[in-house]
């Protein structure tokens, strides 16, 4: 599991194991926590804002970080939620970035589509063999 932990701004985050619930609670209770990065899962940066957002909804960076962890060491290609949503909304400026990827070597592609800004749909695409 790839995680970089950051300590800064009056709130301390030292480990992903054991006390994650305590960290989330302390962020939710502490309105003075400044906006900064608290960790990184693969290419996805998690911030204090990402965790605060969990009180009402699921942010794309938290969702993408989780899907990234699920797809590690598997023959599954994770498409970020921004790109997957762009594919389904036919936003070619964003989803054309995927052209450089070779998806034939994967069994599946997985990603989440944001619908209307408040609903996630998980997409699992079976790649032809």
C-alpha positions as CSV (number, residue, x, y, z in Angstrom):
1,X,0.0,0.0,0.0
2,X,1.4,3.4,-1.1
3,X,0.8,6.2,1.4
4,X,2.8,9.3,2.2
5,X,1.9,10.9,5.5
6,X,2.3,14.6,6.2
7,X,2.5,16.4,9.6
8,X,1.7,20.1,9.5
9,X,-0.7,22.9,10.5
10,X,-1.5,21.9,14.1
11,X,-3.1,18.5,13.2
12,X,-0.9,15.4,13.3
13,X,-1.4,12.3,11.1
14,X,1.2,9.7,11.7
15,X,-0.1,6.3,10.5
16,X,-2.8,4.8,8.3
17,X,-3.1,1.8,10.7
18,X,-4.9,1.6,13.9
19,X,-6.1,5.2,14.5
20,X,-7.8,6.3,11.2
21,X,-11.1,6.8,12.9
22,X,-9.5,9.0,15.5
23,X,-7.9,11.1,12.7
24,X,-11.2,11.5,10.8
25,X,-13.0,12.5,14.1
26,X,-10.4,15.0,15.0
27,X,-10.6,16.6,11.5
28,X,-14.4,16.8,11.7
29,X,-14.3,18.3,15.2
30,X,-11.4,20.7,14.6
31,X,-12.6,23.6,12.4
32,X,-9.2,25.2,12.9
33,X,-7.4,22.6,10.8
34,X,-5.9,24.4,7.9
35,X,-6.2,23.1,4.3
36,X,-3.2,20.9,3.6
37,X,-2.3,17.5,2.3
38,X,-2.6,14.7,4.8
39,X,-1.6,11.8,2.6
40,X,-1.2,10.4,-0.9
41,X,-2.5,7.1,-2.2
42,X,-0.8,6.4,-5.6
43,X,-1.3,9.6,-7.6
44,X,-4.3,10.7,-5.5
45,X,-3.6,13.4,-2.8
46,X,-5.9,13.4,0.2
47,X,-6.5,16.7,2.0
48,X,-8.2,17.9,5.1
49,X,-10.9,19.2,2.9
50,X,-11.4,15.6,1.4
51,X,-12.0,14.2,4.9
52,X,-14.3,17.1,5.9
53,X,-16.3,16.5,2.8
54,X,-17.0,12.9,3.9
55,X,-19.5,14.3,6.5
56,X,-21.9,15.0,3.6
57,X,-20.7,13.2,0.5
58,X,-17.9,11.2,-1.1
59,X,-15.2,13.3,-2.8
60,X,-13.6,12.1,-6.1
61,X,-10.1,12.0,-4.6
62,X,-11.2,9.7,-1.8
63,X,-13.1,7.4,-4.2
64,X,-10.2,7.3,-6.7
65,X,-7.7,6.6,-3.9
66,X,-9.9,3.7,-2.7
67,X,-10.3,2.3,-6.3
68,X,-6.5,2.7,-6.8
69,X,-5.9,0.5,-3.7
70,X,-8.4,-2.1,-4.9
71,X,-6.8,-2.4,-8.3
72,X,-3.2,-2.7,-7.1
73,X,-1.5,-6.1,-8.0
74,X,-4.5,-7.1,-10.1
75,X,-5.0,-7.1,-13.9
76,X,-7.4,-4.1,-13.6
77,X,-7.0,-0.6,-15.0
78,X,-8.3,2.2,-12.9
79,X,-9.7,5.1,-14.8
80,X,-9.9,8.3,-12.6
81,X,-13.4,9.6,-11.9
82,X,-12.7,12.8,-13.8
83,X,-11.8,10.9,-16.9
84,X,-14.6,8.2,-16.5
85,X,-17.2,11.0,-16.0
86,X,-15.8,12.8,-19.1
87,X,-16.1,9.6,-21.2
88,X,-19.8,9.3,-20.3
89,X,-20.5,13.0,-20.7
90,X,-18.6,12.9,-24.1
91,X,-16.1,15.5,-23.0
92,X,-13.4,14.7,-25.6
93,X,-11.0,17.3,-24.2
94,X,-10.6,15.3,-21.0
95,X,-11.2,11.7,-22.1
96,X,-8.9,11.9,-25.1
97,X,-6.0,11.8,-22.6
98,X,-6.8,8.1,-22.3
99,X,-5.7,7.5,-25.9
100,X,-2.1,6.9,-24.7
101,X,-3.1,4.0,-22.6
102,X,-3.1,0.4,-23.9
103,X,-6.1,-1.3,-22.3
104,X,-5.9,-4.6,-24.2
105,X,-3.6,-6.1,-21.6
106,X,-6.1,-5.7,-18.8
107,X,-9.0,-8.0,-17.9
108,X,-11.1,-5.1,-16.6
109,X,-11.3,-1.3,-16.4
110,X,-13.0,0.3,-13.4
111,X,-14.0,3.8,-12.6
112,X,-16.7,5.9,-11.2
113,X,-19.0,8.3,-13.0
114,X,-20.4,11.4,-11.2
115,X,-24.0,12.0,-12.2
116,X,-25.4,15.4,-11.4
117,X,-22.7,16.3,-8.9
118,X,-24.2,14.2,-6.1
119,X,-24.4,10.5,-7.3
120,X,-21.7,8.0,-8.1
121,X,-22.1,5.1,-10.4
122,X,-19.3,2.4,-10.4
123,X,-18.5,1.2,-13.9
124,X,-16.8,-2.1,-14.6
125,X,-15.8,-2.7,-18.2
126,X,-14.8,-6.2,-19.3
127,X,-12.0,-6.0,-21.8
128,X,-12.3,-8.3,-24.8
129,X,-9.7,-11.0,-25.1
